[in-house]
Amino acid sequence: MRQSCPNMRTVIIAGLAAILLAASVNAAVKKPAGPPAKKPVLAAAGDRLPLIVDGGVLKSGKNNKDQQLLERKFTLGAPGVWFLWVKAANRGRNSAVITWELDGEQPLHSARAQMLVEPWTESRWHGASRFPEHRAMIHVDKPGEHTLKVRILNGELDVDKIAVTLYFSAKPKGNTLDHTGDPGGGRAVFPMGDLSVDGFRPGWESPGVKADRTVFVDDVKGDDGKPGTSADTAWRSVGKVNSRVWGPGDAVLFRRGGKWEAGLNLKGGGDRGKPVTVGAFGDGPRPRIDGVREHAVFISDGSWWTIQDLEVTTDPEYGRTGVKVVSNAMKDLPKGIRILNVVSFDNGASGIAVGSEWEKGNGYDGVVIENCLVFCNGNDGIAVYGADQNGCRNSVVRNCTAYSNRGMAGIWIESGQNGLIERCKAYNNVCINIWTWNSINVTIRRCEAFRGHESDAGGFDIDWGCQACTVEYCYSHHNEGPGYLLMGHGPAKYREFPIDSTYNLLRFCVAEDDGGPITMCETFKHGVVHNNLSMARGKDKSALAVIGWPVNPWDGWGGGWPSDTLMVNNVLIGREGGLPAWVDDFATRQGNVLDGNLLFNPDRRGILVNWAGRENGTGFWDGTGNKGTVKPDSYRKLEAFRKATGQERNGVEADPGIPVGEGAYGRLPLKAYASLGRSPAAAGAPPFELTKKWLAERAKLLEETGAAEYGIPMVPAPVTEDYYGNPLTSPPAFRGPAAP
């Protein structure tokens, strides 16, 4: 079962001198008149969203070539996804269709790359593609000046305005877009970190293919009647590949630059040390496998396969997956799936999915997905999954990037044990960028997640039924939902396993300007949240929120409050109406402890802590409309809070001395917050380390499955460095993620 979601200057003196010199020469020598000057391309720049330029008339037809294209320049101040809006009137009788490209590139090949404008006499904003629920978008690799071209395919349009924005949930408002609620505060320019540290690396090379027998496939010069044992005698078709049962030590290599419109349905399997390898040969771009109506690559119950160096896609109308590997086994799971350096995009279902058919299997043992790029898929970006907590095991997702995927996740491990997600980047996904659900011992570390959009879309998540999971050294920013969501889901069971979450850990992470930077809710038990930096901006936002509601009286699912959880040595900042901390109702009575935290609200009369308020009573479930709202006790001074509640005996109310709200796009170096080590955040907190008792109780939940072979930790590693990789004394005695 998958939980449903409720709802990112230089003046050159020599160049200037050259311009002045040219001007003086032209003044002295009169040149004959040349062709008329080309109409200048309009440009948009600025530090506030949206960026808007004027439009023009677009007409299709051979006699109007000069009107088929509008070219505009934009200075874009953050990497990642920007959303395209066009304000236009279609005064014709038929629908008009436009497409677009940025710097000459449009990576999509389906209806996601087109916008439909229905006949309408008045000018209106349009922001959706022709594919249901997918916004028109452009992708920016590096900030700077970029050229946008909007082209008409058929029809005629009067285009008033062209706008781009980082905010998914922007709404039309006259001649502009409403950015109320934008987690980035309407900013268009952000500081930049090192974008190459995490995620997909374009220049990365897969390990060389070692095979006993190799078959080559060439879409241009190949011939299915030939033996296929060399590039000169290559096969031609995917059908020929599908007709063979592959065995240990086999390899099938597709010509780089080649394109095939048929899905690979691979049969057989390899052995440990002798996998079956599917990859590429020659020079040039990755071979493209377009499955059209089929999964681009499909394997069922096969062990020891390596899929590498391919580009895979399908027609999204048919709901297929780029790379799909399924198991029907509940025990003795198939093993050894490696997916390396694969680009998977524009699929109707997931980009890469390795797991089990619904109710028919429990996933795979030993899955490594490394250096893959997945984007604009109708379901998950990357999913590794089983059926229950004994499901998929020893799963690793490393150095992958996932964006604009519309399923449950950008990247996740679901229903399994012993997993690792590290050095990944995920953004603009629905519903959570990077997370784990119903799992035992999954570690998520050194990842960046941002601009998750729509109601419940956040950065990271340890969710229902998670036991002994860890999120560490991660960076969440500008998500419309929670930055770090930590939750269980009541006292019920799923497939005979509990769905409360216990003995989980969040440490050395940064959260900035998310819908709720660190949010704990429902039955999150015996957790530890320590040495994190969390900043909340805006009304009803809290840097740390501990919330819950009564158990659903109808079926026993859902509800409850976090309990017996330590929140220690964190830096918690609220601004512009945001709060450092909110602990609601029964969460104040469940053994939860706040201590050694630094709390700061720059507003002179700002609240530090809201305590014991209630937003959801039994009416939240039974439909009576009576939510049982109780006004919280609000504390503007830490000493008053300490005296009234006994909490924060070692807490500090102080300005941490950092430029709040200046976090970069890019997990490192994040220089703006390095000064924490020289601020009040670095002094006065008692040393903190995980207790032997807590670790022993956590260890009871674990099962050794051979995780060490895959570099998956079985226990939280001793703290030896800070968020930046600087060495620490152990245990750390400072607050937040930066070294003293």
Phi and psi in degrees as a GROMACS rama.xvg file:
@    title "Ramachandran Plot"
@    xaxis  label "Phi"
@    yaxis  label "Psi"
@TYPE xy
-108.848  135.989  ARG-2
-64.586  137.242  GLN-3
-86.2371  151.181  SER-4
-97.8521  115.999  CYS-5
-65.7022  175.06  PRO-6
-107.866  129.319  THR-10
-98.1567  120.567  VAL-11
-98.8885  114.036  ILE-12
-62.5519  -40.6794  ILE-13
-61.3669  -40.2761  ALA-14
-65.0968  -40.4769  GLY-15
-64.1797  -41.2762  LEU-16
-61.8427  -39.6953  ALA-17
-63.8617  -39.5313  ALA-18
-64.54  -42.6621  ILE-19
-65.3873  -39.2114  LEU-20
-64.2491  -44.1437  LEU-21
-61.5962  -38.4842  ALA-22
-63.9293  -40.9358  ALA-23
-68.625  -37.853  SER-24
-64.1435  -44.9102  VAL-25
-63.8494  -31.4508  ASN-26
-69.604  -31.4406  ALA-27
-84.5487  -30.1027  ALA-28
-117.86  116.185  VAL-29
-84.044  121.006  LYS-30
-96.2693  150.542  LYS-31
-63.2351  150.013  PRO-32
-64.1843  135.462  ALA-33
-102.231  -165.496  GLY-34
-64.3621  156.345  PRO-35
-55.3452  141.864  PRO-36
-62.8315  139.301  ALA-37
-68.1521  137.641  LYS-38
-57.5051  128.25  LYS-39
-62.7615  146.507  PRO-40
-79.8183  127.206  VAL-41
-67.7205  149.274  LEU-42
-132.811  153.21  ALA-43
-132.198  133.827  ALA-44
-150.011  168.15  ALA-45
149.987  171.09  GLY-46
-106.776  8.8484  ASP-47
-125.338  143.448  ARG-48
-88.4673  150.257  LEU-49
-82.6712  165.028  PRO-50
-93.5624  125.811  LEU-51
-130.057  137.386  ILE-52
-127.497  162.44  VAL-53
-73.4356  157.394  ASP-54
-100.891  -129.013  GLY-55
166.388  -173.417  GLY-56
-92.8791  134.393  VAL-57
-118.009  127.855  LEU-58
-134.202  139.44  LYS-59
-91.9128  160.772  SER-60
123.833  148.02  GLY-61
-65.5975  -25.4629  LYS-62
-87.9371  3.76552  ASN-63
-131.591  44.2124  ASN-64
-59.4485  -34.7557  LYS-65
-74.2752  -4.64712  ASP-66
-115.292  7.44538  GLN-67
-84.9148  -8.38949  GLN-68
-139.862  134.774  LEU-69
-114.003  124.195  LEU-70
-112.862  125.333  GLU-71
-135.205  148.25  ARG-72
-106.924  137.788  LYS-73
-128.163  137.162  PHE-74
-96.185  109.71  THR-75
-106.647  122.965  LEU-76
-99.0019  17.4827  GLY-77
-154.009  147.323  ALA-78
-80.3801  168.042  PRO-79
102.731  -151.745  GLY-80
-88.3385  131.178  VAL-81
-116.382  141.953  TRP-82
-98.512  137.669  PHE-83
-100.857  131.819  LEU-84
-125.939  141.995  TRP-85
-128.985  124.937  VAL-86
-97.9343  113.044  LYS-87
-149.185  157.976  ALA-88
-118.719  133.931  ALA-89
-110.439  102.148  ASN-90
-94.3065  7.10341  ARG-91
-84.9533  -175.756  GLY-92
-89.8482  -20.8642  ARG-93
-115.493  161.414  ASN-94
-66.5017  147.56  SER-95
-108.918  147.637  ALA-96
-126.671  129.455  VAL-97
-122.454  157.112  ILE-98
-132.465  176.815  THR-99
-154.51  163.202  TRP-100
-151.214  154.339  GLU-101
-118.772  122.796  LEU-102
54.4434  36.8662  ASP-103
81.4982  6.78214  GLY-104
-124.336  136.446  GLU-105
-137.895  101.424  GLN-106
-70.7842  -16.3679  PRO-107
-90.1458  152.027  LEU-108
-125.413  10.2779  HIS-109
-119.548  -165.082  SER-110
-62.9111  -13.9846  ALA-111
-66.7913  -16.4427  ARG-112
-98.132  13.5176  ALA-113
-133.496  154.23  GLN-114
-125.659  133.146  MET-115
-101.606  129.932  LEU-116
-119.456  109.691  VAL-117
-73.6583  157.242  GLU-118
-57.4228  130.163  PRO-119
-166.855  127.472  TRP-120
-74.9705  -26.321  THR-121
-95.0428  148.758  GLU-122
-74.0288  130.878  SER-123
-135.163  156.833  ARG-124
-77.9714  139.195  TRP-125
-130.094  129.968  HIS-126
-135.866  0.013807  GLY-127
-101.101  148.987  ALA-128
-81.5112  179.155  SER-129
-75.687  -11.2346  ARG-130
-89.6586  131.642  PHE-131
-52.4011  132.709  PRO-132
67.2965  8.14827  GLU-133
-108.541  119.357  HIS-134
-72.6384  152.53  ARG-135
-67.4308  133.978  ALA-136
-149.659  157.734  MET-137
-127.303  156.506  ILE-138
-119.659  130.239  HIS-139
-111.835  117.39  VAL-140
-78.0903  -40.6672  ASP-141
-137.331  141.32  LYS-142
-62.672  156.438  PRO-143
139.201  -164.47  GLY-144
-83.2662  133.131  GLU-145
-133.613  152.311  HIS-146
-105.794  120.555  THR-147
-103.233  131.338  LEU-148
-119.61  124.525  LYS-149
-109.58  123.105  VAL-150
-122.411  139.561  ARG-151
-94.2475  135.711  ILE-152
-95.7164  -36.8693  LEU-153
-158.846  152.428  ASN-154
97.0167  -168.569  GLY-155
-142.4  133.593  GLU-156
-133.535  142.226  LEU-157
-98.9149  105.903  ASP-158
-93.8548  115.901  VAL-159
-81.0226  -50.1682  ASP-160
-139.79  150.832  LYS-161
-125.691  127.832  ILE-162
-130.762  150.032  ALA-163
-130.559  147.792  VAL-164
-151.348  154.903  THR-165
-84.4647  -14.4129  LEU-166
-93.7668  112.646  TYR-167
-61.2049  -41.7053  PHE-168
-90.0875  18.4507  SER-169
-59.6859  149.143  ALA-170
-128.604  146.632  LYS-171
-59.828  140.886  PRO-172
-153.364  92.2126  LYS-173
63.5236  -127.216  GLY-174
-91.0129  12.5428  ASN-175
-138.685  -167.215  THR-176
-123.211  139.309  LEU-177
-79.5268  122.285  ASP-178
-109.889  22.4372  HIS-179
-59.1426  127.535  THR-180
92.4725  -3.09864  GLY-181
-60.4778  121.226  ASP-182
-64.6564  -17.1344  PRO-183
-88.9824  4.58328  GLY-184
66.9867  21.0583  GLY-185
79.0703  8.17207  GLY-186
-75.0968  145.77  ARG-187
-110.697  -14.2886  ALA-188
-126.201  132.009  VAL-189
-131.102  152.826  PHE-190
-59.2924  154.241  PRO-191
-116.399  129.472  MET-192
-93.3624  -167.095  GLY-193
-82.089  109.152  ASP-194
-76.7596  -11.2164  LEU-195
-93.3047  -2.30668  SER-196
-68.2815  -44.3269  VAL-197
-122.478  165.336  ASP-198
84.3956  -168.562  GLY-199
-61.9706  133.736  PHE-200
-112.461  109.684  ARG-201
-57.7176  -32.5608  PRO-202
-90.9022  2.70462  GLY-203
-67.9625  140.163  TRP-204
-112.077  134.992  GLU-205
-68.4712  157.616  SER-206
-57.9345  147.568  PRO-207
-61.0912  148.242  GLY-208
-79.5097  125.138  VAL-209
-113.833  114.394  LYS-210
-140.21  151.856  ALA-211
-82.6323  -33.7126  ASP-212
-139.684  128.973  ARG-213
-124.238  134.47  THR-214
-115.139  136.893  VAL-215
-108.414  145.147  PHE-216
-130.419  126.191  VAL-217
-130.059  119.129  ASP-218
-74.4099  -12.4463  ASP-219
-104.655  -53.7704  VAL-220
-102.028  -2.53852  LYS-221
-73.5879  163.571  GLY-222
-149.125  119.289  ASP-223
-64.7502  -14.2361  ASP-224
-82.9965  -8.36985  GLY-225
-90.9304  166.367  LYS-226
-70.8166  -23.6333  PRO-227
78.4431  7.7831  GLY-228
-86.118  -0.836562  THR-229
-148.296  167.981  SER-230
-63.3663  -29.2488  ALA-231
-78.9801  -18.3461  ASP-232
-119.681  33.6752  THR-233
-68.133  152.537  ALA-234
-71.5876  171.845  TRP-235
-114.495  -37.2549  ARG-236
-113.717  156.029  SER-237
-65.567  -36.512  VAL-238
-56.3434  -38.2028  GLY-239
-64.5207  -40.6721  LYS-240
-63.7766  -41.0494  VAL-241
-68.9201  -20.2045  ASN-242
-79.2725  -8.53706  SER-243
-107.449  146.158  ARG-244
-96.5771  119.174  VAL-245
-93.1665  148.113  TRP-246
-129.064  -179.713  GLY-247
-53.8975  132.851  PRO-248
84.1954  0.267337  GLY-249
-81.3107  151.752  ASP-250
-141.103  140.861  ALA-251
-126.276  121.577  VAL-252
-119.162  130.501  LEU-253
-99.724  144.764  PHE-254
-65.2534  128.997  ARG-255
-61.3967  136.78  ARG-256
89.2464  -9.85992  GLY-257
-80.6337  158.415  GLY-258
-136.604  132.512  LYS-259
-127.724  134.036  TRP-260
-108.236  75.6209  GLU-261
-173.501  149.441  ALA-262
-87.0711  142.159  GLY-263
-81.3516  118.616  LEU-264
-112.588  92.2414  ASN-265
-90.2427  136.785  LEU-266
-121.633  151.921  LYS-267
97.3641  -150.721  GLY-268
169.092  170.26  GLY-269
-109.13  -160.37  GLY-270
-126.842  166.292  ASP-271
-56.7463  127.166  ARG-272
86.3309  -16.594  GLY-273
-136.913  70.18  LYS-274
-74.039  168.444  PRO-275
-88.2806  129.016  VAL-276
-113.359  130.613  THR-277
-115.512  119.82  VAL-278
-154.049  -146.466  GLY-279
-133.267  155.214  ALA-280
-135.298  159.707  PHE-281
89.1178  -164.933  GLY-282
-114.326  159.205  ASP-283
110.656  -168.644  GLY-284
-68.8843  165.093  PRO-285
-57.6603  143.673  ARG-286
-60.9343  136.617  PRO-287
-99.7286  123.798  ARG-288
-106.72  108.56  ILE-289
-103.891  105.28  ASP-290
-72.7639  -13.4812  GLY-291
55.4097  -96.0928  VAL-292
-92.663  -3.068  ARG-293
-119.536  161.99  GLU-294
-56.2747  138.754  HIS-295
-63.6528  -42.4604  ALA-296
-133.536  126.646  VAL-297
-134.337  130.495  PHE-298
-133.507  132.985  ILE-299
-121.916  117.757  SER-300
62.6601  16.2773  ASP-301
-88.8686  140.594  GLY-302
-105.65  154.051  SER-303
57.2058  63.9236  TRP-304
-117.413  141.101  TRP-305
-120.983  121.957  THR-306
-113.117  120.743  ILE-307
-146.211  153.148  GLN-308
62.4157  32.0642  ASP-309
-112.194  157.677  LEU-310
-112.895  124.941  GLU-311
-127.43  143.149  VAL-312
-159.367  168.551  THR-313
-147.175  174.055  THR-314
-78.1409  115.682  ASP-315
-63.0454  -16.6982  PRO-316
-63.8176  -20.9844  GLU-317
-100.833  1.26965  TYR-318
65.2201  36.7596  GLY-319
-101.023  168.689  ARG-320
-109.001  150.575  THR-321
-65.0617  -62.5557  GLY-322
-123.462  115.937  VAL-323
-122.913  122.546  LYS-324
-125.099  118.157  VAL-325
-122.873  150.472  VAL-326
-123.112  140.736  SER-327
-106.017  6.55709  ASN-328
-90.6713  137.614  ALA-329
-92.6736  -27.7014  MET-330
-131.209  168.871  LYS-331
47.533  59.5661  ASP-332
-63.6089  145.172  LEU-333
-61.7207  157.915  PRO-334
-129.522  164.802  LYS-335
70.9302  58.563  GLY-336
-105.853  124.363  ILE-337
-123.478  125.624  ARG-338
-123.867  111.956  ILE-339
-126.034  132.302  LEU-340
57.5558  41.1885  ASN-341
-105.895  139.245  VAL-342
-109.162  122.816  VAL-343
-130.161  122.679  SER-344
-150.144  158.276  PHE-345
61.6636  26.3549  ASP-346
-86.9584  151.522  ASN-347
-71.2533  -30.4395  GLY-348
-106.049  -130.472  ALA-349
-87.2005  163.824  SER-350
-75.2126  -57.2885  GLY-351
-136.293  125.726  ILE-352
-136.233  123.071  ALA-353
-125.709  114.719  VAL-354
-177.423  -134.48  GLY-355
-131.018  148.989  SER-356
-67.1467  148.543  GLU-357
-55.5602  123.422  TRP-358
63.9303  14.4781  GLU-359
-118.009  -12.529  LYS-360
-160.753  -177.128  GLY-361
-132.879  25.951  ASN-362
89.4923  -160.635  GLY-363
-120.676  160.181  TYR-364
-112.771  119.339  ASP-365
85.2029  69.3404  GLY-366
-113.418  127.536  VAL-367
-123.362  119.152  VAL-368
-118.394  113.905  ILE-369
-133.738  138.566  GLU-370
51.831  53.818  ASN-371
-114.954  149.334  CYS-372
-120.529  121.617  LEU-373
-130.193  129.565  VAL-374
-154.853  153.501  PHE-375
54.0306  45.4872  CYS-376
-102.149  151.219  ASN-377
-75.0458  -18.0403  GLY-378
-122.564  -141.799  ASN-379
-64.7552  156.182  ASP-380
-74.7976  -69.4946  GLY-381
-126.951  125.389  ILE-382
-132.37  127.883  ALA-383
-119.956  123.754  VAL-384
-153.469  155.973  TYR-385
-125.523  -152.019  GLY-386
-109.544  -28.4538  ALA-387
-146.709  -174.242  ASP-388
-67.7422  -13.6244  GLN-389
-94.0215  13.1821  ASN-390
-80.5443  -139.948  GLY-391
-41.8658  135.711  CYS-392
-135.418  153.667  ARG-393
56.8726  57.3884  ASN-394
-108.363  132.392  SER-395
-129.707  128.3  VAL-396
-121.948  119.328  VAL-397
-135.507  136.917  ARG-398
49.646  49.7164  ASN-399
-115.172  154.131  CYS-400
-124.59  133.293  THR-401
-133.659  126.51  ALA-402
-144.251  150.695  TYR-403
56.1612  41.3525  SER-404
-101.359  139.472  ASN-405
-110.265  28.5641  ARG-406
-99.8683  -137.304  GLY-407
-84.6886  -16.446  MET-408
-163.045  156.409  ALA-409
-73.6333  -53.4999  GLY-410
-141.408  132.463  ILE-411
-157.268  157.913  TRP-412
-115.663  123.399  ILE-413
-125.699  131.479  GLU-414
55.8933  70.6833  SER-415
-167.679  -171.066  GLY-416
-142.949  146.984  GLN-417
61.8588  83.6891  ASN-418
-138.016  165.394  GLY-419
-147.069  127.58  LEU-420
-120.693  117.223  ILE-421
-141.917  148.252  GLU-422
51.4771  42.4988  ARG-423
-107.324  162.56  CYS-424
-133.088  131.223  LYS-425
-142.282  136.601  ALA-426
-156.432  155.464  TYR-427
56.9764  31.4785  ASN-428
-100.589  161.86  ASN-429
-123.331  134.97  VAL-430
-98.132  -36.7525  CYS-431
-118.901  140.517  ILE-432
-64.135  -52.8466  ASN-433
-139.894  127.764  ILE-434
-164.142  174.577  TRP-435
-135.733  149.918  THR-436
-141.468  132.376  TRP-437
56.7942  45.834  ASN-438
-130.809  160.411  SER-439
-118.807  126.556  ILE-440
57.8426  60.8621  ASN-441
-109.545  129.093  VAL-442
-109.009  129.723  THR-443
-116.251  119.433  ILE-444
-145.059  148.665  ARG-445
52.4047  50.4743  ARG-446
-121.865  159.377  CYS-447
-122.775  135.257  GLU-448
-138.04  128.632  ALA-449
-151.921  160.526  PHE-450
53.9243  31.5907  ARG-451
-59.9892  138.974  GLY-452
-129.815  160.404  HIS-453
81.1088  179.217  GLU-454
-53.3841  -54.2479  SER-455
-104.457  14.1002  ASP-456
-82.3582  117.783  ALA-457
-129.376  -166.618  GLY-458
-84.7384  -68.6515  GLY-459
-129.243  158.871  PHE-460
-156.35  130.343  ASP-461
-107.778  112.402  ILE-462
-119.001  -163.329  ASP-463
-38.8881  135.976  TRP-464
63.3983  28.3302  GLY-465
-96.3827  128.542  CYS-466
-122.245  131.893  GLN-467
57.492  42.6819  ALA-468
-103.297  156.898  CYS-469
-136.031  136.207  THR-470
-121.4  125.635  VAL-471
-148.039  148.078  GLU-472
56.31  36.1785  TYR-473
-109.126  164.853  CYS-474
-133.315  119.726  TYR-475
-118.925  134.705  SER-476
-155.934  143.685  HIS-477
57.5535  35.9795  HIS-478
-88.9914  143.912  ASN-479
-72.0519  -23.6276  GLU-480
-105.933  -164.696  GLY-481
-61.2669  146.051  PRO-482
-72.2913  -50.7221  GLY-483
-129.197  111.509  TYR-484
-101.67  124.949  LEU-485
-123.607  111.487  LEU-486
-153.36  152.662  MET-487
-110.56  -164.035  GLY-488
-151.514  61.5368  HIS-489
81.0525  -177.907  GLY-490
-89.6259  3.3849  PRO-491
-77.1777  179.721  ALA-492
-124.539  154.004  LYS-493
-125.472  119.94  TYR-494
52.4124  40.3698  ARG-495
71.8953  10.9211  GLU-496
-111.984  144.923  PHE-497
-67.1238  148.293  PRO-498
-109.958  9.11785  ILE-499
-77.1327  164.51  ASP-500
-118.675  130.987  SER-501
-135.882  148.191  THR-502
55.2999  45.888  TYR-503
-103.333  161.047  ASN-504
-137.241  131.464  LEU-505
-125.251  121.755  LEU-506
-152.115  149.461  ARG-507
53.9786  44.6272  PHE-508
-117.156  161.879  CYS-509
-121.818  134.395  VAL-510
-132.212  128.603  ALA-511
-139.716  127.978  GLU-512
54.3169  39.8321  ASP-513
-92.0502  170.736  ASP-514
-58.5875  -32.9153  GLY-515
-158.406  97.4047  GLY-516
-51.0681  -52.3917  PRO-517
-125.991  116.39  ILE-518
-127.025  119.926  THR-519
-107.199  134.372  MET-520
-149.646  159.096  CYS-521
56.0057  -143.88  GLU-522
-89.4593  71.6872  THR-523
-100.31  107.174  PHE-524
-114.3  146.675  LYS-525
53.0597  35.5655  HIS-526
-87.4778  166.866  GLY-527
-134.678  128.337  VAL-528
-126.84  106.374  VAL-529
-142.57  149.562  HIS-530
55.5901  46.9406  ASN-531
-111.831  154.502  ASN-532
-110.597  119.275  LEU-533
-133.146  128.498  SER-534
-128.586  127.032  MET-535
-114.925  137.137  ALA-536
-129.416  129.67  ARG-537
106.516  157.108  GLY-538
-58.1794  141.287  LYS-539
67.8798  15.6827  ASP-540
-108.243  142.632  LYS-541
-132.383  134.887  SER-542
-60.3541  -35.7622  ALA-543
-134.863  118.733  LEU-544
-122.191  128.219  ALA-545
-119.305  105.99  VAL-546
-135.147  166.1  ILE-547
-173.328  -171.242  GLY-548
-162.024  164.337  TRP-549
-61.1444  151.733  PRO-550
-61.7906  137.293  VAL-551
-52.9259  116.139  ASN-552
-71.5241  -12.0486  PRO-553
-84.8829  -44.3493  TRP-554
-133.246  4.60105  ASP-555
81.1341  -0.246579  GLY-556
-89.5127  145.531  TRP-557
80.2353  167.121  GLY-558
88.2838  -173.677  GLY-559
94.8952  179.689  GLY-560
-132.504  153.947  TRP-561
-58.6059  149.142  PRO-562
-148.033  151.415  SER-563
49.8411  40.5842  ASP-564
-111.52  137.46  THR-565
-96.2531  131.573  LEU-566
-124.107  99.5443  MET-567
-131.873  137.309  VAL-568
61.0009  32.3777  ASN-569
-95.9569  157.188  ASN-570
-102.823  117.381  VAL-571
-120.938  117.378  LEU-572
-125.166  131.587  ILE-573
-117.115  144.884  GLY-574
-151.44  156.025  ARG-575
52.1088  44.3639  GLU-576
96.7408  -11.4691  GLY-577
-78.459  158.835  GLY-578
-113.637  148.005  LEU-579
-64.7023  -41.0142  PRO-580
-150.715  145.889  ALA-581
-140.693  122.018  TRP-582
-124.503  119.655  VAL-583
-99.8895  150.989  ASP-584
32.73  -118.15  ASP-585
-67.592  -17.6501  PHE-586
-61.8239  -22.8348  ALA-587
-76.3699  -8.56498  THR-588
-116.409  13.7207  ARG-589
-109.255  20.0503  GLN-590
80.0397  14.0556  GLY-591
-76.6596  144.188  ASN-592
-127.864  128.504  VAL-593
-110.792  128.466  LEU-594
-159.834  145.168  ASP-595
69.9987  11.7021  GLY-596
-83.966  149.872  ASN-597
-99.6506  124.023  LEU-598
-115.647  138.054  LEU-599
-149.994  132.21  PHE-600
-132.121  112.949  ASN-601
-67.9428  -16.5013  PRO-602
-66.5357  128.111  ASP-603
-56.0211  -35.2438  ARG-604
-109.371  20.8162  ARG-605
-70.1662  149.928  GLY-606
-83.9916  137.227  ILE-607
-87.9393  -45.3544  LEU-608
-140.217  131.415  VAL-609
-99.8039  131.157  ASN-610
-131.758  125.381  TRP-611
76.4989  13.4407  ALA-612
-76.7721  161.51  GLY-613
-132.506  128.883  ARG-614
-105.982  -26.4271  GLU-615
-127.549  109.573  ASN-616
-99.1216  -161.287  GLY-617
-64.3663  -23.9212  THR-618
-64.8641  -17.6407  GLY-619
-60.8879  -29.4426  PHE-620
-102.421  -38.5222  TRP-621
-90.0011  0.371092  ASP-622
78.3595  12.3927  GLY-623
-76.4652  -15.7908  THR-624
87.3828  -9.86881  GLY-625
-92.5425  101.842  ASN-626
-85.2946  -1.25596  LYS-627
63.0681  41.3436  GLY-628
-65.7144  131.766  THR-629
-125.834  127.493  VAL-630
-68.4902  133.783  LYS-631
-77.7136  163.812  PRO-632
-81.0701  124.181  ASP-633
-106.312  131.748  SER-634
-120.132  123.972  TYR-635
-97.2884  -11.3065  ARG-636
-128.015  135.636  LYS-637
-66.1771  -35.3515  LEU-638
-62.505  -39.9451  GLU-639
-65.768  -39.72  ALA-640
-64.1804  -43.7593  PHE-641
-61.6956  -43.3203  ARG-642
-66.77  -38.1632  LYS-643
-77.7229  -29.5962  ALA-644
-118.021  -19.5726  THR-645
80.4563  -0.364843  GLY-646
-84.5092  166.963  GLN-647
53.37  50.1266  GLU-648
-62.727  -29.5488  ARG-649
-115.503  17.6537  ASN-650
-72.8571  163.806  GLY-651
-134.056  134.566  VAL-652
-104.259  109.575  GLU-653
-162.494  156.706  ALA-654
-76.0131  119.286  ASP-655
-71.2426  -10.6551  PRO-656
74.809  32.2461  GLY-657
-120.546  155.198  ILE-658
-75.8285  85.7637  PRO-659
-57.0485  132.051  VAL-660
87.3167  12.4164  GLY-661
-107.573  20.5906  GLU-662
-63.1705  147.555  GLY-663
-89.1791  168.452  ALA-664
-86.4811  121.688  TYR-665
117.117  124.411  GLY-666
-64.6231  -33.4589  ARG-667
-130.065  150.325  LEU-668
-85.1821  -12.2663  PRO-669
49.8831  50.9811  LEU-670
-61.1081  -28.0258  LYS-671
-57.8623  -28.2657  ALA-672
-106.11  4.39712  TYR-673
-66.3905  -21.1259  ALA-674
-71.3591  -4.66956  SER-675
-54.2789  -34.1299  LEU-676
-66.8436  -13.7913  GLY-677
-114.276  21.7665  ARG-678
-119.053  177.533  SER-679
-57.7037  -16.5424  PRO-680
-68.9007  -12.7064  ALA-681
-99.439  1.96391  ALA-682
-131.347  149.003  ALA-683
93.1063  -16.7583  GLY-684
-82.5643  134.636  ALA-685
-61.7254  146.284  PRO-686
-54.9757  143.961  PRO-687
-127.254  134.58  PHE-688
-147.8  154.715  GLU-689
-65.6858  134.116  LEU-690
-77.7873  155.841  THR-691
-61.9234  -36.2007  LYS-692
-64.431  -45.7357  LYS-693
-62.5063  -44.054  TRP-694
-64.9013  -36.5029  LEU-695
-67.8332  -41.9641  ALA-696
-65.5397  -38.5107  GLU-697
-62.6445  -40.8597  ARG-698
-63.0539  -26.3332  ALA-699
-64.599  -20.1627  LYS-700
-84.4492  -12.0736  LEU-701
-93.1878  154.548  LEU-702
-133.777  128.406  GLU-703
-75.9476  122.016  GLU-704
-123.309  15.4082  THR-705
89.6561  25.1128  GLY-706
-64.3595  -29.1252  ALA-707
-59.4413  -32.5505  ALA-708
-59.9295  -27.1171  GLU-709
-104.257  5.95886  TYR-710
73.6352  21.8274  GLY-711
-90.1563  121.138  ILE-712
-70.0172  141.015  PRO-713
-96.2343  -18.4748  MET-714
-135.483  155.442  VAL-715
-58.9514  127.97  PRO-716
-64.6551  145.386  ALA-717
-56.881  143.624  PRO-718
-77.9826  113.561  VAL-719
-121.618  -9.31392  THR-720
-147.999  161.169  GLU-721
-90.8722  -171.49  ASP-722
-56.4157  -33.3433  TYR-723
-87.3605  -3.77468  TYR-724
89.6198  7.45589  GLY-725
-75.4878  142.058  ASN-726
-67.0063  147.015  PRO-727
-122.444  154.832  LEU-728
-76.7152  147.196  THR-729
-118.098  130.443  SER-730
-81.312  159.202  PRO-731
-69.9011  137.169  PRO-732
-111.449  12.4314  ALA-733
-114.056  167.723  PHE-734
-98.8422  147.672  ARG-735
83.4786  -179.732  GLY-736
-94.3154  2.76963  PRO-737
-106.177  149.905  ALA-738
-75.0962  147.079  ALA-739
